[in-house]
Structure formats: structure tokens, C-alpha cells
Amino acid sequence: MRATGKARMFFGPAQSSSLTHDMTEENKQLLAAQQAEEKAKWETVTRADGSSYILPRKQD
């Protein structure tokens, strides 16, 4: 048995809540704030072949 399997014997599964429930208003606001912060820090560059990568956004 691998180390993660042994840990699960004692601590249980990593995710125990349902992922199908609706987001609360507080969680929606938190997600929007985190996405805005991410957009301010990083820039996504897409190549002609469709692949993309991220770069730190240049500070003005």
C-alpha cells in the first residue's frame, strides 16, 4: 500500500463534501475577487498553434 493509501486509512478521503451544490453569494464574491487579482498579476499569451502560456504582467 502506498503512503497516500495509508494516510487515507487514518484521515479519510481528501474531499468529503459534495461538489454539486450551488455556490453561496459570499463564495461568488470571493471567486470574482481572486480572479480579478489573478488577471492583474498574470497575462495569458496564445501562440498561433493554439497553445498558451502565462507571463507576469508588466508593471507600469
N, C-alpha and C positions, 0 to 999 in steps of 0.2 A: 504494500500500500504506500502510495506517495505521501509526502509531507502534508500536502493540502487535504488529502483524504483523512489523514489522522487528525488534522486540526478541525475538520468538519464533524468528526465524531464528538468532539468536545464542545465546539462553539455553534454547531448547526450551520445551515446554508447561509451564504453571504447575503442574499436578498430574500426577505421573508414577507414583504408587503406586496400587494397587487400592483401591477403596472398599468392596469386598465382603468383606473379611477380618473375622474376629471381633476384638472389642476385647480387649486384654490386661487382666489384673486391675489393673495399675498405671493404665492409661488409664481404666478404670471408676471407680477411686477418685478420680482427678483430675477427671473429669467430675462426679461427685457433689459434690466439694468446691466446684467452680466454680458449680454450680447452687445450692448452699446459700448461697454468698456473694452470688450474684445475688438470691436470694429475700430476703436480709436487707437489701439495698440498695434494691430496687425493689418497687413494688406495682402489680399489673395491675388496672385498673378497666374493667369491661364495662358498656356502655350498654344500654338497653332494646332498641335496634335490632340488637344483636349485635356492634357494633364495639367494639374495645377499645383502650386506650392505657396507657402506663406512667407512673407518677409516682414521684418519690423517696419512700422510706418515711420517715415522721416519726420523728425520734429522740426517745426518751423521756427 
